[in-house]
């Protein structure tokens, strides 16, 4: 599996995904019919706190119209949630959108909790035991 270190994302998620889309062949050796790679990054909360997140994307045969599956290194479990959020449909039709959905499945809950007045805590990031 290839690993891509994005580092801290000071730009938008869209900019990072555009980089991935344009440079997948160069960065991850994407050219084979069986694709699998990992993207490691540090995300920034709206209050300036940093937290790590890694995303694995691979080609999948499970969902016919969505050939890429994704998995995150952590799940979000904020004070506003009963349990950690784990997506029930981890499949998308393109690599950039799979990466976007993976990031959003964690970041959106973290940002929402902060907007609700909670102070960020790294305990909100529950390690994914299947990662």
C-alpha positions in Angstrom: 0.0 0.0 0.0 1.3 3.5 -0.9 1.2 6.2 1.8 0.7 9.9 0.9 1.7 12.4 3.6 -0.4 15.5 3.1 0.7 17.1 6.3 -1.3 19.9 7.7 -4.1 21.2 5.5 -4.0 25.0 5.6 -5.9 25.1 2.3 -9.4 23.8 1.8 -10.3 20.2 1.5 -11.2 20.9 -2.2 -7.6 22.1 -2.8 -6.1 19.0 -1.2 -8.4 16.8 -3.2 -7.5 18.6 -6.4 -3.8 17.8 -5.6 -4.7 14.2 -5.1 -6.7 13.9 -8.3 -4.0 15.5 -10.4 -1.1 13.6 -8.9 -2.4 10.2 -8.0 -0.3 8.4 -10.6 2.8 10.2 -9.4 2.2 10.0 -5.6 0.6 6.7 -5.2 1.5 4.7 -8.3 -2.2 4.5 -9.2 -2.3 2.7 -12.4 -3.1 -0.9 -11.6 -6.6 -2.3 -11.7 -6.4 -2.9 -7.9 -6.0 0.4 -6.1 -5.2 0.8 -2.4 -3.5 3.7 -0.7 -3.5 5.8 2.5 -3.6 9.5 3.0 -2.3 10.9 6.3 -3.1 14.4 7.3 -3.4 16.8 10.2 -6.8 18.6 10.3 -7.4 22.0 11.9 -10.5 22.7 14.0 -12.4 26.0 13.7 -10.7 27.0 17.1 -7.2 26.2 15.9 -6.6 22.8 17.4 -4.9 20.1 15.3 -5.7 16.5 15.1 -4.5 13.6 13.0 -6.6 11.6 10.5 -5.6 8.9 8.1 -7.8 7.6 5.3 -7.5 4.4 3.3 -9.1 4.2 -0.1 -9.2 1.1 -2.3 -11.0 -0.3 -5.3 -14.1 -2.3 -4.3 -16.6 -4.6 -6.0 -19.2 -4.3 -3.3 -21.2 -1.3 -4.6 -21.7 -1.6 -8.3 -22.0 2.1 -9.1 -19.4 3.2 -6.4 -16.1 1.4 -7.1 -14.1 3.0 -4.3 -14.4 2.2 -0.6 -12.9 4.3 2.3 -12.0 3.8 5.9 -10.8 6.3 8.5 -8.2 5.9 11.3 -10.6 7.4 13.8 -14.3 7.9 14.3 -15.9 11.0 15.8 -17.7 10.7 19.2 -18.5 14.1 20.4 -20.6 15.1 23.5 -23.5 15.7 21.1 -23.5 12.0 19.9 -24.8 8.9 21.6 -22.0 6.8 20.0 -19.2 7.2 17.6 -20.3 7.9 14.0 -19.4 5.1 11.6 -20.7 5.5 8.1 -22.9 2.7 6.8 -22.1 3.4 3.2 -18.3 3.8 2.8 -18.4 3.7 -1.0 -18.0 6.5 -3.6 -17.7 6.8 -7.4 -14.3 8.6 -7.4 -11.1 8.6 -5.4 -11.3 12.4 -4.5 -14.9 12.1 -3.4 -14.1 9.0 -1.3 -11.3 11.0 0.5 -13.7 13.9 0.9 -16.4 11.8 2.4 -14.0 10.1 4.8 -12.6 13.4 6.0 -16.1 14.8 6.3 -17.4 11.8 8.3 -15.1 12.9 11.1 -14.5 16.7 10.6 -18.2 17.6 10.3 -19.0 16.1 13.7 -16.0 17.7 15.4 -16.8 21.1 13.9 -20.5 20.8 14.8 -19.7 20.1 18.5 -17.4 23.1 18.6 -20.1 25.3 17.1 -22.5 24.0 19.8 -20.2 25.4 22.4 -18.1 22.3 23.4 -14.4 22.7 23.9 -12.4 20.4 21.6 -11.0 17.3 23.2 -8.8 14.7 21.5 -10.9 12.0 23.3 -13.6 12.7 20.7 -11.4 10.8 18.2 -12.0 7.1 18.8 -9.4 4.9 17.1 -10.9 2.6 14.5 -10.0 -1.0 15.6 -10.4 -2.2 12.0 -8.0 0.3 10.5 
